[in-house]
Amino acid sequence: MIRVTIKRSPDGLIQSFRVKGHALYDEPGKDIVCAGVSAVTVGTVNAVEALLGLELQAKTKHGFLDVTVPDQLEAALSEKVQMLMESMVVMLQSIEQSYGAYIAMQDQH
């Protein structure tokens, strides 16, 4: 199972997210759940970096992604980063609704 943890500040801003595990929906190379989660999470990191010019702190290895949003961003940049992060959360929730046996999300406030 893929486990996604979203960590938020007291005021609700996404500070980091972690993705661990494998969906095991299908064999490697055919696993649409794993591919979907990877596309959404890595795509979000790439979008922040390409569109906003902000490098996120990311640790990756097979079956693991840990991403941290830098502290104390300028307000306009922070708002844009949060919009991209929140859209990622919505997309992951959509995957979880359809494939809940293979992905579990925890949104920590």
N, C-alpha and C positions, 0 to 999 in steps of 0.2 A: 504494500500500500504506500502511496505517496502521502506524506504529511507536510502540510504547508502551515507555517506559523507566521502571522503578521504581528509585529510589535509596534505599539503606538505610544506616543507621549501622552501625558495627562490631558492635553487639550485635543487629542484625537488624531494628531499627525502621524503618518507612518514613518517610523524611524528605521525599521529594518524588516526583512523577511527572510525566511529560511525554507528551503524545499529539500526534503530527505526521502530517500527510498525509491522503490520501483513499483509501478502500478501492477505489473504482472497480468494485465488484461489479455495480452497475446504475447507471442514470442518476440524477442528483440528484432527490431526492424519492421514489425507489423503492429506494434502497440500504439494505437491511436490515442489512448489516454496519456501515456508518457510523452508522446510527440506533441500533443496539445498543450500540456503543462509546460514543457520545455519551450515551445514556441512563444507562449504567452509571457513567461518569466524572463527568458533571455531577450525576447523582443522588447520588453519594457526597459530592461537595462540598456539595450542598444539604442532605443528611442531617446532616453534621457541623455545619453552621451552624444548622439548624433544631432538631435534637434536643439538641445539646450547647452551643449558644450560642457557638461558637468560629468566628471568621472566619478562613478560610484565605487565604493569599496566592495569588491566582490571576491569571494573565495569559492572555487569550484573544484570538484572532482567527480568521478563517476557516481551518479545518484545523489549528488549533493550540490546545493547552491546556497550561499549565505551572502546577502547584500545589505549594506548599511548606507543610509542617506546621510550625507555630511550635516553636522550641526550648524546652526546659526547662519543659514543662507539668507541672502537678501530677500525681502518679502515677495517680490514679483517672481523671482526664480523659484522660491519655495512653493508658491501657489501652483506653478506649472509642473513641478516635480510631483506634487501631491495629486494633481489631476491625472497624470500618467499612472501613478501608483494605484490610485483608487479605481481607474479603469481596469488595471490588472486584476484587482480584487474581484471586481464584477465578473470578469471573464473566467477567473478560476472558480467562482461560485457557480457559474453556469455549467462548467465541467463537472463540478461536484454534484449538482442537481441531477445530471444525467448518468453519472458514473460513480455514485456515492460509495459503492463497494470497493473502489480502487483509489479514491482520493479523500482525504479528510483535512478540513481547514480549521484552524484555530486563530481567532482574531482577538489578540490580547490588548485590552484597553487599560 
